[in-house]
């Protein structure tokens, strides 16, 4: 039997390798299974017509089907979430067909097997605890609406989102604002091309519920990252943003880096001009198809950003697209072994512990907000602000408890 290959679809489900047939030879029919083709000799007797012969084989085969050995077999993929580093032969299950099984029935059996394998393995106990209630959403909204940085002279925490093109940075910003608006809105323009839709530095003041004014959070969007610096946001420009030198609305270009001669360049940025937390955004669907050089890019970025004393966390977007059960019910997100495994892969890509990473589902085609999706988004913002406050603690001469949340 040829060595089968394992593959994955764009939605994260394992696809079965091509059917591998193992047909019985004339010699092993005689030695191992004399009754493998019951009625075959009778069907081939002189004077027996083709149709009559086939009827004879079918009738005798159905009588002895339970005793007959498999005529051929095929392989189906292992359960999603199983150790994918195991040898291929140990990750597949052999499904055999006995004599008398038609091609159509074999195809249906294989499709049924694939359907079962396509369902994600759900854990009885969640690997993180979340309260999924209307009261929890209200509590999170009130907490985030009243948030103020724990540093005198700074009224808002500035958070920079960094990630590959199409990872969901702009969608996350729009989704967070949608939660507070009570309806789905697209505050940050979202593109669908393979090149970065966002070309300039844009800061979005997240506004609280109606009549409550802006929160203490600003989400900053920028050009997408690439494996090299010829098409994506350059390292020099990223560090200029974090240090507070890059002016609002600056249009990025690889051949025109931010420098002191740049229009609007901030020569002496204060604490309020700087970035207080960096959030890396990666797509759960593409986590295994990102260019190899992107991992190096992420880890180099993390080293330089850490040298500036800025904490980093990460968002794993589109988790509903890698787990069918989570797509049906977002509250199953922390019960999914597939998402848990994808989180581990994201940690390896970014070079960070999974404790810094949170899964989210952005609003895309929806028109109305959903309580549970809101809770997942608000929990992600809450996670981000914890690390922004750590920055203020580290960089404020006289740390004050004023405005500090109970994190």
C-alpha positions in Angstrom: 0.0 0.0 0.0 1.4 3.4 -0.8 2.2 5.8 2.0 -0.8 8.1 2.4 -0.5 11.8 3.0 -2.4 13.9 5.6 -3.8 17.2 4.6 -5.9 20.0 6.1 -8.7 22.0 4.6 -9.0 25.8 4.9 -11.5 25.3 7.7 -9.0 23.3 9.7 -10.6 19.9 9.2 -8.5 16.9 8.3 -9.1 15.5 4.8 -8.8 11.9 4.0 -5.9 10.7 1.9 -6.8 9.1 -1.5 -8.4 5.7 -1.1 -5.8 3.1 -1.0 -7.0 -0.3 -2.4 -5.5 -3.6 -1.6 -6.9 -6.2 -4.0 -6.6 -9.9 -3.4 -4.5 -11.8 -5.9 -5.3 -15.2 -7.4 -2.6 -16.9 -5.2 -3.7 -15.5 -1.9 -7.3 -16.2 -2.7 -6.6 -19.9 -2.8 -4.2 -20.0 0.2 -5.9 -17.6 2.6 -9.6 -17.4 1.7 -11.1 -20.1 -0.5 -14.6 -18.6 0.0 -13.5 -15.1 -0.8 -15.5 -15.2 -4.2 -18.4 -17.5 -3.4 -20.2 -18.8 -6.5 -17.4 -17.5 -8.8 -16.6 -21.0 -10.4 -20.3 -21.7 -10.9 -20.8 -18.3 -12.5 -18.0 -18.9 -15.0 -19.3 -22.3 -16.1 -19.8 -22.7 -19.9 -23.2 -21.5 -21.1 -23.8 -19.1 -18.2 -24.6 -15.6 -19.4 -23.0 -12.5 -18.0 -26.0 -11.2 -16.1 -26.8 -14.7 -14.8 -23.2 -15.1 -13.6 -23.3 -11.7 -11.8 -26.6 -12.7 -10.1 -25.0 -15.9 -9.0 -22.0 -14.1 -7.5 -24.2 -11.6 -5.7 -26.6 -14.2 -4.3 -23.8 -16.4 -2.9 -21.8 -13.5 -1.6 -24.7 -12.1 0.4 -25.1 -15.5 2.2 -21.5 -15.7 3.2 -20.8 -12.0 3.7 -20.4 -12.2 7.4 -17.7 -14.9 7.1 -15.8 -13.5 4.2 -12.5 -11.6 4.7 -12.3 -8.0 3.5 -11.8 -7.7 -0.2 -10.2 -4.2 0.0 -9.9 -1.4 2.4 -9.3 2.4 2.6 -8.0 4.8 5.2 -9.8 7.6 6.9 -8.3 10.5 8.8 -7.7 10.5 12.6 -9.9 12.5 15.0 -9.2 16.2 14.9 -7.1 17.3 17.9 -5.1 14.1 18.1 -1.3 14.3 18.1 -0.5 15.3 14.5 3.2 14.5 15.0 2.6 10.8 15.1 3.5 8.7 12.1 0.8 8.8 9.4 0.0 5.1 9.7 -0.9 5.6 13.4 -3.1 8.6 12.7 -5.5 6.7 10.3 -8.1 4.1 10.8 -8.7 1.3 8.3 -12.2 0.8 7.1 -12.7 -2.4 5.3 -15.3 -3.5 2.7 -16.4 -7.1 2.3 -17.3 -8.8 -0.9 -20.7 -7.7 -2.3 -20.2 -4.1 -1.2 -20.8 -1.9 -4.2 -18.7 1.2 -5.1 -21.6 3.5 -4.3 -22.0 2.0 -0.8 -18.2 2.3 -0.2 -18.4 6.0 -1.2 -21.3 6.6 1.2 -19.5 4.7 4.0 -16.4 6.9 3.5 -18.4 10.1 3.4 -20.2 9.1 6.6 -16.8 8.4 8.2 -15.5 11.8 7.1 -18.5 13.5 8.6 -17.8 12.0 12.0 -14.2 12.9 11.8 -15.1 16.5 10.8 -16.7 17.1 14.1 -14.2 18.6 16.6 -13.5 16.7 19.8 -15.2 18.6 22.6 -13.8 18.4 26.1 -16.2 17.9 29.1 -14.3 20.4 31.2 -13.4 23.8 29.7 -9.7 24.7 29.7 -10.6 28.3 30.7 -13.6 29.4 32.7 -16.0 32.0 31.4 -19.4 33.1 32.7 -21.8 33.3 29.7 -24.7 35.4 31.0 -26.3 38.7 30.2 -25.2 39.9 33.7 -21.5 39.1 32.8 -21.7 41.2 29.6 -23.2 44.1 31.5 -20.5 43.8 34.2 -17.7 43.8 31.6 -19.2 46.8 29.8 -19.5 48.8 32.9 -16.0 47.9 34.0 -14.4 48.9 30.6 -16.6 52.0 30.2 -15.3 53.4 33.5 -11.6 52.4 32.9 -9.0 55.1 33.2 -5.2 54.5 33.1 -3.5 54.3 36.4 -1.1 57.2 35.6 -1.5 60.9 36.2 -1.6 62.9 33.0 -2.7 60.0 30.8 -6.4 59.7 30.1 -6.4 56.8 27.6 -4.4 53.6 27.1 -3.1 53.4 23.6 -3.0 49.9 22.2 -1.3 49.0 18.9 -2.6 46.1 16.9 0.0 44.3 14.7 -0.6 41.3 12.4 -0.5 39.9 8.9 -2.8 41.2 6.2 -6.3 39.8 6.7 -5.7 38.6 10.3 -8.7 40.7 11.6 -7.1 43.8 13.2 -9.6 46.3 11.7 -12.5 43.8 12.2 -11.6 43.5 15.9 -11.7 47.3 16.3 -15.1 47.5 14.6 -16.4 44.6 16.6 -15.4 46.1 20.0 -17.1 49.4 19.1 -20.1 47.4 17.9 -20.5 45.9 21.4 -20.8 49.3 22.9 -23.0 50.6 20.1 -25.4 47.7 20.6 -25.4 47.0 16.8 -22.8 45.9 14.2 -20.9 48.9 12.8 -17.7 49.1 10.7 -15.8 52.0 12.3 -12.4 50.7 11.0 -12.5 50.1 7.2 -12.1 46.5 6.5 -10.6 45.1 3.2 -10.7 41.7 1.5 -7.7 41.8 -0.8 -4.3 40.1 -0.3 -2.6 43.4 0.3 -3.0 45.6 3.3 -6.2 47.7 3.2 -4.9 49.9 6.0 -2.0 52.1 4.8 -1.8 54.7 7.5 -1.8 55.0 11.3 -5.3 55.4 12.6 -6.3 55.7 16.2 -9.9 54.8 17.3 -11.3 56.1 20.5 -13.6 53.4 21.8 -16.8 55.1 22.9 -18.8 53.6 25.8 -22.6 53.1 25.8 -24.8 55.9 24.6 -24.4 59.2 26.5 -21.4 57.8 28.5 -18.7 59.3 26.3 -15.3 57.8 25.3 -13.7 55.0 27.4 -10.1 55.1 28.5 -9.1 52.9 25.5 -7.7 53.8 22.1 -7.1 51.0 19.6 -4.5 51.9 16.9 -4.6 50.3 13.5 -1.7 50.1 11.0 -0.4 48.5 7.9 -0.3 44.7 7.9 2.9 42.8 8.5 4.8 40.6 6.0 7.6 38.0 6.2 9.9 40.7 4.8 10.0 44.5 4.9 9.4 45.1 1.2 5.6 44.8 1.3 4.6 45.2 5.0 5.1 47.6 7.8 8.9 48.0 8.5 10.4 47.4 11.9 11.7 51.0 12.1 8.2 52.3 11.5 6.7 50.0 14.1 9.2 51.2 16.8 8.5 54.8 15.8 4.8 54.3 16.5 5.5 52.6 19.8 7.9 55.4 20.9 5.3 58.0 20.0 7.2 59.6 17.1 4.8 58.7 14.2 2.1 61.3 13.6 -1.6 60.4 13.4 -2.6 59.6 9.9 0.9 59.0 8.6 0.9 57.0 5.4 3.4 54.2 5.6 5.7 53.3 2.7 8.8 51.0 2.7 10.9 53.5 0.9 9.8 56.4 3.1 10.4 55.5 6.7 9.3 57.7 9.6 12.1 60.2 10.4 12.6 63.6 12.0 11.9 65.2 8.6 8.5 63.5 8.3 5.6 66.0 8.5 4.0 66.0 11.9 6.9 64.0 13.5 6.7 64.1 17.3 10.2 64.9 18.5 9.7 64.7 22.2 6.7 62.4 22.8 5.2 62.3 26.3 3.9 59.2 28.0 0.4 59.8 26.6 1.8 59.8 23.0 3.4 56.4 23.3 1.9 52.9 22.9 1.2 51.2 26.2 0.5 47.7 25.0 1.0 45.8 21.7 -1.5 43.2 20.5 -0.5 40.7 17.9 -3.4 39.4 15.8 -3.2 36.1 14.0 -5.8 34.1 12.0 -6.6 30.7 13.3 -7.5 29.4 9.8 -4.1 30.4 8.4 -2.0 29.5 11.4 -0.2 26.6 9.6 0.0 28.3 6.2 1.8 31.5 7.2 5.2 32.0 5.5 8.1 30.5 7.5 9.8 33.8 7.7 6.8 35.3 9.6 7.7 33.5 12.8 11.1 35.1 12.7 9.6 38.5 12.0 7.3 38.1 15.0 10.1 37.0 17.4 12.4 39.8 16.2 9.6 42.3 16.8 8.9 40.9 20.3 12.6 41.3 21.3 12.7 45.0 20.1 9.3 45.8 21.7 10.3 44.1 25.0 13.5 46.3 25.0 11.1 49.3 25.1 9.4 47.9 28.2 6.1 47.4 26.4 4.0 44.3 27.2 2.5 42.1 24.5 -0.5 39.9 24.2 -2.2 38.2 21.2 -5.6 37.6 19.7 -6.5 34.4 17.8 -9.2 35.4 15.4 -11.7 33.4 13.3 -11.8 30.6 15.8 -15.4 29.8 14.7 -14.0 28.8 11.3 -11.7 26.0 12.6 -14.3 24.3 14.9 -17.8 23.4 13.7 -19.2 23.1 17.2 -17.9 26.6 18.1 -19.4 28.0 14.9 -22.8 26.7 16.1 -22.2 27.9 19.7 -19.4 30.3 20.7 -19.7 29.2 24.3 -18.0 26.0 23.3 -14.8 27.8 22.4 -13.0 26.7 25.6 -14.3 23.1 25.2 -12.7 22.7 21.8 -9.6 20.6 21.6 -9.1 21.9 18.0 -9.0 25.5 19.2 -6.8 24.6 22.1 -4.3 22.9 19.7 -4.5 26.0 17.4 -3.7 28.2 20.4 -0.5 26.1 21.0 0.5 26.6 17.3 -0.1 30.3 17.6 2.1 30.4 20.7 4.9 28.7 18.7 4.5 31.1 15.8 4.6 34.2 18.1 7.2 32.8 20.5 4.9 33.4 23.5 3.1 31.4 26.2 -0.6 30.6 25.5 -1.5 32.5 28.7 -1.0 35.7 26.7 -3.3 34.6 23.9 -7.1 34.9 23.8 -9.5 33.6 21.1 -12.1 35.9 19.6 -14.8 35.9 17.0 -15.2 39.2 15.1 -18.5 40.4 13.7 -18.4 40.1 9.9 -21.7 39.2 8.2 -24.0 39.8 11.2 -26.3 42.7 11.6 -27.0 42.4 15.3 -24.7 41.8 18.2 -24.9 38.6 20.2 -24.5 38.3 24.0 -21.9 35.5 24.0 -19.8 37.0 21.2 -19.8 40.2 23.1 -18.6 38.5 26.2 -15.7 36.9 24.3 -14.7 40.3 22.8 -15.0 42.2 26.0 -13.0 39.6 27.8 -10.2 40.1 25.2 -10.3 43.9 25.9 -10.2 43.3 29.6 -7.1 41.0 29.1 -5.4 43.7 27.0 -6.0 46.4 29.6 -4.4 44.3 32.3 -1.1 44.5 30.5 -1.5 48.2 29.6 -1.8 48.9 33.3 1.4 46.9 33.9 3.1 49.4 31.6 1.8 52.3 33.5 3.0 50.8 36.8 6.5 50.3 35.3 6.7 53.8 33.7 5.0 56.1 36.2 7.4 57.8 38.7 4.9 57.7 41.5 2.4 55.0 40.8 -1.1 55.9 42.1 -4.1 53.7 42.7 -6.3 56.4 41.2 -8.4 54.9 38.5 -6.9 51.5 38.8 -9.3 48.6 38.1 -9.4 45.5 40.2 -7.3 43.4 37.8 
